[in-house]
């Protein structure tokens, strides 16, 4: 596709494609993003681009220049934000623990979000659709960016759409106060990890009805999932504001500052077996466990303080480190720095010489997969006196619109979703999953023929559960609709039994054969989504806080 910007001809091809939505497609080239509308009649008016031009906040990704095709406007350019993710991805405690997102970092994001809104209001502009999908966080989770700015309300161009989850039920028009109400919803989720009108009320089942009746999680009759942060993490000045807005129906701007640091007071209950489960405590690692890697009797445990725990040693590792364990039991840590792969023999605390380019990595089946320049490679460790890494190509993906998740890659090819999985060494499959089209992918995990995908559409979250046949030519699928948040928490044992903790905090078990339709749901007060599931071959493990346990049904 050839377009014109300020009289200069620009070629946009498949390799530049980043993604598509309801209005058009996004391409990235030369540090700029190009939004090209599918239906040009829906394009933002040029006059509105001029009014949005008054915005000067560096974190607001506003329209810059008009894109033309055959002398007619078809889109606009804007700042390109690379390697960023949707704000909602950091709502869950498990994600924050894995990526070492501290309470101070969360509080900083809340302040930056408030700063963006303050700046817009100072220019007589309303954000209106201030939902968590319209903000991105940087790769290091320190910066926040506002996107979809073309939908904001300017003095001459009113807004018309708002996501239902952040809409003020007690106002019939948009104002600065409705923006602050929406800010309250999103910022509360950053602090606590749940929408303030979700959780469970004994009588009122609908969160929409609770928004109308002003019954939030601060109400004594509302219970919240165990994986949420306690309400005590909210700075007191903000807690008072939330109560005034969510429960008392008041509409006023948020406090100017926190006036106090944010502290998390963990609530961890002792885990004991009962008449349904045989549970054994394996170890106490002193800090919250974020990941567990097991292979042939060897184990490495990562904790939220940035340490890797081996059998007789604790070693500091880089944030985002993936672990692979050699056949000889060597624990190797892999990370990416400055677009280069970094390998470390963790047990010997010794860097492994490596000159391999890498944009992103993921681990599956005790194997490491590296994405670089549209290619996917499997890392192989040739272990003799020294460890010598080598790479084998196993697939190709798009450069900008492919994203690595836990054990797989999902790419958006001009609006169509494909999953790239690597179930065995040296082999890869690319599977078209048409049911995901039109959704926004938030998180995903693949294990032994089972794929879970967390996605968003029209202000609701969904969990897709997919089982592939052995040739990856067909699959079966079911969906959990309108879940409270995206929290993918499942494992598949070597026996083929898939175990997960679903959004209702029940233990769900089924076989990974795609033709199998039977399953089992276990309800027990001991089960909660504050338990993170792992495997050691055919043994089910779970971490709760800083302790690791094994568990089996009696």
Rosetta blueprint (number, residue, H / E / L):
1 X L
2 X E
3 X E
4 X E
5 X E
6 X L
7 X L
8 X E
9 X E
10 X E
11 X E
12 X L
13 X L
14 X H
15 X H
16 X H
17 X E
18 X E
19 X E
20 X E
21 X L
22 X L
23 X L
24 X E
25 X E
26 X E
27 X E
28 X E
29 X E
30 X L
31 X L
32 X E
33 X E
34 X E
35 X E
36 X E
37 X E
38 X L
39 X L
40 X H
41 X H
42 X H
43 X L
44 X L
45 X L
46 X H
47 X H
48 X H
49 X H
50 X H
51 X H
52 X H
53 X L
54 X L
55 X L
56 X L
57 X L
58 X L
59 X L
60 X E
61 X L
62 X L
63 X L
64 X L
65 X L
66 X E
67 X E
68 X E
69 X E
70 X L
71 X L
72 X E
73 X E
74 X E
75 X E
76 X E
77 X E
78 X E
79 X E
80 X L
81 X L
82 X L
83 X L
84 X L
85 X E
86 X E
87 X H
88 X H
89 X H
90 X H
91 X L
92 X L
93 X H
94 X H
95 X H
96 X H
97 X H
98 X H
99 X L
100 X L
101 X L
102 X L
103 X H
104 X H
105 X H
106 X H
107 X H
108 X H
109 X H
110 X H
111 X H
112 X H
113 X H
114 X H
115 X H
116 X H
117 X H
118 X H
119 X H
120 X H
121 X H
122 X H
123 X L
124 X L
125 X L
126 X E
127 X L
128 X L
129 X L
130 X L
131 X L
132 X H
133 X H
134 X H
135 X E
136 X E
137 X E
138 X L
139 X L
140 X L
141 X L
142 X L
143 X L
144 X E
145 X E
146 X E
147 X L
148 X L
149 X H
150 X H
151 X H
152 X L
153 X E
154 X E
155 X L
156 X L
157 X E
158 X L
159 X L
160 X L
161 X L
162 X L
163 X L
164 X H
165 X H
166 X H
167 X L
168 X L
169 X L
170 X L
171 X L
172 X L
173 X L
174 X L
175 X L
176 X H
177 X H
178 X H
179 X H
180 X H
181 X H
182 X H
183 X H
184 X H
185 X H
186 X H
187 X H
188 X H
189 X H
190 X H
191 X H
192 X H
193 X L
194 X L
195 X L
196 X L
197 X L
198 X L
199 X L
200 X E
201 X E
202 X L
203 X L
204 X L
205 X L
206 X L
207 X H
208 X H
209 X H
210 X H
211 X H
212 X H
213 X H
214 X L
215 X L
216 X L
217 X L
218 X L
219 X L
220 X L
221 X L
222 X E
223 X E
224 X L
225 X L
226 X L
227 X L
228 X L
229 X L
230 X L
231 X H
232 X H
233 X H
234 X L
235 X L
236 X H
237 X H
238 X H
239 X H
240 X H
241 X H
242 X H
243 X H
244 X H
245 X H
246 X H
247 X H
248 X L
249 X L
250 X L
251 X L
252 X L
253 X L
254 X L
255 X L
256 X L
257 X L
258 X L
259 X L
260 X L
261 X L
262 X L
263 X L
264 X L
265 X L
266 X L
267 X L
268 X L
269 X L
270 X L
271 X L
272 X L
273 X L
274 X L
275 X L
276 X L
277 X E
278 X E
279 X E
280 X E
281 X E
282 X E
283 X E
284 X E
285 X L
286 X L
287 X L
288 X L
289 X E
290 X E
291 X E
292 X E
293 X E
294 X E
295 X E
296 X L
297 X L
298 X E
299 X E
300 X E
301 X E
302 X E
303 X E
304 X L
305 X L
306 X L
307 X E
308 X E
309 X E
310 X L
311 X L
312 X L
313 X L
314 X E
315 X E
316 X E
317 X L
318 X L
319 X L
320 X L
321 X L
322 X E
323 X E
324 X E
325 X E
326 X L
327 X L
328 X L
329 X L
330 X L
331 X E
332 X E
333 X E
334 X E
335 X E
336 X E
337 X E
338 X L
339 X L
340 X E
341 X E
342 X E
343 X E
344 X E
345 X E
346 X L
347 X L
348 X L
349 X L
350 X E
351 X E
352 X E
353 X L
354 X L
355 X L
356 X L
357 X E
358 X L
359 X L
360 X E
361 X E
362 X E
363 X E
364 X E
365 X L
366 X L
367 X E
368 X E
369 X E
370 X E
371 X E
372 X E
373 X L
374 X L
375 X E
376 X E
377 X E
378 X E
379 X E
380 X E
381 X E
382 X E
383 X E
384 X L
385 X L
386 X L
387 X E
388 X E
389 X E
390 X E
391 X E
392 X E
393 X E
394 X E
395 X E
396 X E
397 X L
398 X L
399 X L
400 X L
401 X L
402 X E
403 X E
404 X E
405 X E
406 X E
407 X L
408 X E
409 X E
410 X E
411 X E
412 X E
413 X E
414 X L
415 X L
416 X E
417 X E
418 X E
419 X E
420 X E
421 X E
422 X L
423 X L
424 X L
425 X L
426 X L
427 X L
428 X L
429 X E
430 X E
431 X E
432 X E
433 X L
434 X H
435 X H
436 X H
437 X L
438 X L
439 X L
440 X E
441 X E
442 X E
443 X E
444 X E
445 X E
446 X E
447 X E
448 X L
449 X L
450 X E
451 X E
452 X E
453 X E
454 X E
455 X E
456 X E
457 X E
458 X L
459 X L
460 X E
461 X E
462 X E
463 X E
464 X E
465 X E
466 X E
467 X E
468 X E
469 X L
470 X L
471 X L
472 X L
473 X L
474 X L
475 X E
476 X E
477 X E
478 X E
479 X E
480 X E
481 X E
482 X E
483 X E
484 X L
485 X L
486 X L
487 X L
488 X L
489 X L
490 X E
491 X E
492 X E
493 X L
494 X L
495 X L
496 X L
497 X E
498 X E
499 X E
500 X E
501 X E
502 X L
503 X L
504 X L
505 X L
506 X L
507 X E
508 X E
509 X E
510 X E
511 X E
512 X L
513 X L
514 X L
515 X L
516 X L
517 X L
518 X L
519 X E
520 X E
521 X E
522 X E
523 X L
524 X L
525 X L
526 X L
527 X L
528 X L
529 X L
530 X L
531 X L
532 X E
533 X E
534 X E
535 X E
536 X E
537 X L
538 X L
539 X E
540 X E
541 X E
542 X E
543 X E
544 X E
545 X L
546 X L
547 X E
548 X E
549 X E
550 X E
551 X E
552 X E
553 X E
554 X L
